[in-house]
């Protein structure tokens, strides 16, 4: 399959300021599924590159700037879980939309625990694929727009300081008691969302809508998995959390003692 020509921007509606073109890496070894993915994601006016080999996909992901990686888990050579793990271990925070077999719940959980941002089970609806991709790309654009606005206004954004946490939205940097905490893009978004409204109880459906960018019945356990990952990085005892607390029957609350 040939990939789309690479360009850097599309004209904006006013014809003055160009809009950056999202770049998407599609990693899928089934040619029919890959063709379907590319066909529908092209509707997002994105530049797409298709790769069907795991080892090559990891090289492409590390050597190029991407706005989204659509990653199948069952690949020749290096599998999708290993790709996801290596990207996150090397500090790559590109959003990852993981594709799994319908019956492979363990793979979905492992993928999310390794740092994938979202998943789709095969067979999937093309409309849902597009919606998930748009939500992830929208988060990327929002972060970049906010960073640019803060830079223009202040030269540097003031970090959010709350208890032992110092959270800088512009650099996606988090420290706790002065020590750097390495978070994926989704974990960072989740922590920042909590920290901006400490004490508020969020339902899982609210977090899906406000952090993930969509609401969908049956995907609340995606929130649970990311909460567990976040707790594993910021809690001394994740089984008895101090900061991210479960409000049974409702959702989650972030609280920091004054």
C-alpha positions as CSV (number, residue, x, y, z in Angstrom):
1,X,0.0,0.0,0.0
2,X,1.4,3.4,-0.8
3,X,1.2,6.2,1.7
4,X,-0.2,9.7,1.2
5,X,2.2,12.4,0.1
6,X,3.6,14.3,3.1
7,X,2.8,17.9,3.4
8,X,3.1,20.3,6.3
9,X,0.0,22.4,6.4
10,X,-3.4,23.1,4.9
11,X,-4.7,26.7,4.2
12,X,-6.8,28.0,7.0
13,X,-10.3,29.3,6.2
14,X,-9.1,32.9,6.1
15,X,-6.3,31.9,3.8
16,X,-3.7,33.5,6.0
17,X,-2.5,31.2,8.8
18,X,-1.9,27.6,7.8
19,X,-3.3,24.8,9.8
20,X,-0.8,22.0,10.6
21,X,-1.7,18.7,9.0
22,X,-2.0,15.8,11.5
23,X,0.5,13.0,10.7
24,X,-0.8,9.5,11.5
25,X,1.2,6.2,11.5
26,X,-1.0,3.2,10.8
27,X,0.6,-0.1,11.9
28,X,-1.5,-3.0,10.6
29,X,-0.4,-6.2,8.8
30,X,-3.8,-7.1,7.4
31,X,-3.9,-5.3,4.1
32,X,-7.7,-5.1,3.9
33,X,-8.0,-3.7,7.4
34,X,-5.1,-1.3,6.8
35,X,-6.8,-0.1,3.6
36,X,-10.1,0.5,5.5
37,X,-8.3,2.4,8.2
38,X,-6.4,4.6,5.8
39,X,-9.5,5.3,3.6
40,X,-11.5,6.6,6.6
41,X,-8.7,8.5,8.3
42,X,-7.9,10.3,5.1
43,X,-11.3,12.1,5.7
44,X,-9.5,13.9,8.6
45,X,-7.2,15.6,6.0
46,X,-4.3,13.8,7.5
47,X,-1.0,12.6,6.1
48,X,-0.9,8.9,6.6
49,X,1.9,6.3,6.5
50,X,1.1,2.6,6.6
51,X,3.6,0.0,7.9
52,X,3.0,-3.7,8.3
53,X,6.1,-4.8,10.1
54,X,6.6,-4.3,13.9
55,X,10.4,-3.7,13.9
56,X,10.1,-1.1,11.1
57,X,7.1,0.5,12.8
58,X,9.1,1.1,16.0
59,X,11.9,2.8,13.9
60,X,9.4,5.0,12.1
61,X,7.7,5.9,15.4
62,X,11.0,6.9,17.0
63,X,12.5,8.7,14.0
64,X,9.5,10.9,13.0
65,X,7.1,13.3,14.6
66,X,3.5,11.8,14.7
67,X,0.3,13.1,16.0
68,X,-1.3,9.7,16.3
69,X,-0.2,6.0,16.0
70,X,-2.9,3.4,15.2
71,X,-1.3,0.2,16.4
72,X,-2.4,-3.4,15.9
73,X,-1.1,-5.8,18.5
74,X,-0.6,-8.9,16.3
75,X,2.2,-8.1,14.0
76,X,5.1,-9.9,12.2
77,X,8.3,-9.4,14.1
78,X,7.9,-7.2,17.1
79,X,4.4,-7.2,18.5
80,X,2.3,-4.1,19.3
81,X,2.6,-4.5,23.0
82,X,6.4,-4.4,22.8
83,X,6.3,-1.4,20.5
84,X,4.0,0.4,22.9
85,X,6.2,-0.4,25.9
86,X,9.4,0.7,24.1
87,X,7.9,4.0,23.0
88,X,6.8,4.9,26.5
89,X,10.1,3.7,28.1
90,X,11.9,6.1,25.7
91,X,9.7,9.0,26.6
92,X,7.7,9.1,23.4
93,X,4.2,10.4,24.4
94,X,2.5,10.2,20.9
95,X,-1.1,9.2,21.4
96,X,-1.6,5.5,20.6
97,X,-4.9,4.0,19.5
98,X,-4.6,0.2,20.0
99,X,-6.4,-2.4,17.8
100,X,-7.1,-5.7,19.5
101,X,-9.1,-8.8,18.7
102,X,-12.5,-8.8,20.2
103,X,-11.8,-11.7,22.6
104,X,-8.4,-10.5,23.8
105,X,-9.3,-8.6,27.0
106,X,-5.9,-9.4,28.5
107,X,-4.2,-7.7,25.6
108,X,-6.4,-4.6,26.0
109,X,-5.6,-4.3,29.7
110,X,-1.9,-4.9,29.1
111,X,-1.8,-2.3,26.3
112,X,-3.5,0.3,28.5
113,X,-1.2,-0.5,31.4
114,X,1.8,-0.1,29.1
115,X,0.7,3.4,28.1
116,X,-1.8,3.1,25.2
117,X,-4.3,6.0,25.2
118,X,-7.3,4.1,23.8
119,X,-8.3,0.9,22.1
120,X,-10.7,-0.5,19.5
121,X,-11.8,-4.1,19.3
122,X,-12.0,-5.8,15.9
123,X,-14.2,-5.8,14.0
124,X,-14.8,-2.1,14.6
125,X,-17.1,0.5,13.1
126,X,-15.3,2.9,10.7
127,X,-17.4,5.7,12.3
128,X,-16.1,4.8,15.8
129,X,-12.5,4.6,14.4
130,X,-12.8,8.1,13.1
131,X,-14.4,9.4,16.2
132,X,-11.6,7.9,18.4
133,X,-8.9,9.3,16.1
134,X,-10.5,12.7,16.1
135,X,-10.7,12.8,19.9
136,X,-7.0,11.9,20.3
137,X,-6.0,14.4,17.6
138,X,-8.2,17.1,19.2
139,X,-6.4,16.6,22.5
140,X,-3.1,17.1,20.8
141,X,-4.2,20.2,19.0
142,X,-5.7,21.7,22.2
143,X,-2.4,21.1,24.1
144,X,-0.4,22.8,21.4
145,X,-2.8,25.7,21.1
146,X,-2.7,26.2,24.8
147,X,1.1,26.0,24.9
148,X,1.4,28.6,22.1
149,X,-1.1,30.9,23.8
150,X,0.7,30.7,27.1
151,X,4.1,31.4,25.4
152,X,2.7,34.4,23.6
153,X,1.1,35.8,26.7
154,X,3.7,35.0,29.3
155,X,6.8,33.7,27.6
156,X,6.4,30.7,30.0
157,X,3.3,29.3,31.7
158,X,3.1,29.3,35.5
159,X,3.0,25.7,36.7
160,X,0.1,24.5,38.8
161,X,1.4,23.8,42.4
162,X,-0.8,21.7,44.6
163,X,0.6,20.0,47.7
164,X,3.7,18.0,46.7
165,X,2.8,18.3,43.0
166,X,4.1,20.8,40.5
167,X,2.4,20.4,37.1
168,X,3.5,22.4,34.1
169,X,0.9,22.1,31.3
170,X,3.3,23.8,28.7
171,X,6.0,21.2,29.1
172,X,4.0,18.3,30.3
173,X,6.3,18.0,33.2
174,X,5.3,16.8,36.6
175,X,7.3,16.8,39.8
176,X,6.4,15.4,43.2
177,X,8.4,16.5,46.2
178,X,10.8,17.9,43.6
179,X,11.3,14.5,41.8
180,X,10.3,14.1,38.2
181,X,7.3,11.8,37.5
182,X,7.2,10.3,34.1
183,X,3.6,10.2,32.8
184,X,2.1,9.3,29.4
185,X,0.1,11.9,27.6
186,X,-3.2,10.5,28.8
187,X,-1.9,10.1,32.4
188,X,-0.8,13.7,32.4
189,X,-4.1,14.9,31.1
190,X,-5.9,12.9,33.7
191,X,-3.8,14.2,36.6
192,X,-4.0,17.8,35.3
193,X,-7.8,17.5,35.0
194,X,-8.1,16.3,38.6
195,X,-5.6,18.9,39.9
196,X,-7.5,21.8,38.4
197,X,-10.6,20.8,40.4
198,X,-9.4,19.2,43.6
199,X,-12.1,17.7,45.8
200,X,-14.6,17.4,43.0
201,X,-16.0,13.9,42.4
202,X,-15.9,12.8,38.7
203,X,-18.0,10.0,37.3
204,X,-16.2,7.7,34.9
205,X,-18.5,8.9,32.1
206,X,-17.5,12.5,32.8
207,X,-13.8,11.6,32.7
208,X,-14.3,9.8,29.4
209,X,-16.0,12.9,28.0
210,X,-13.7,15.6,29.4
211,X,-10.3,13.8,29.2
212,X,-10.7,11.3,26.5
213,X,-13.0,13.5,24.4
214,X,-15.9,11.2,24.0
215,X,-18.4,9.2,26.1
216,X,-19.2,5.6,25.3
217,X,-21.0,3.0,27.4
218,X,-18.8,0.0,28.2
219,X,-15.5,1.8,28.1
220,X,-15.5,3.0,31.7
221,X,-12.9,0.3,32.6
222,X,-10.5,2.3,30.3
223,X,-10.7,5.0,33.0
224,X,-10.1,2.4,35.7
225,X,-7.0,1.2,34.1
226,X,-5.5,4.6,33.7
227,X,-6.4,5.5,37.3
228,X,-4.5,2.4,38.4
229,X,-1.5,3.4,36.3
230,X,-1.5,6.9,37.6
231,X,-1.8,5.7,41.2
232,X,1.2,3.4,40.6
233,X,3.3,6.4,39.8
234,X,2.2,9.0,42.4
235,X,1.0,6.9,45.3
236,X,3.2,5.5,48.0
237,X,0.7,2.7,48.5
238,X,-1.5,2.4,45.3
239,X,-3.8,-0.1,47.2
240,X,-4.4,2.6,49.8
241,X,-4.3,5.8,47.8
242,X,-3.7,9.2,49.4
243,X,-4.4,11.4,46.4
244,X,-6.7,9.7,43.9
245,X,-9.5,8.3,45.9
246,X,-12.4,6.1,44.9
247,X,-15.8,7.4,45.9
248,X,-17.7,4.1,45.8
249,X,-20.7,4.0,43.5
250,X,-19.8,7.4,42.1
251,X,-16.3,7.8,40.7
252,X,-13.0,9.4,41.7
253,X,-11.8,12.4,43.6
254,X,-8.4,14.0,43.7
255,X,-7.5,15.6,47.1
256,X,-4.4,17.0,48.6
257,X,-4.1,17.9,52.3
258,X,-3.4,21.6,52.7
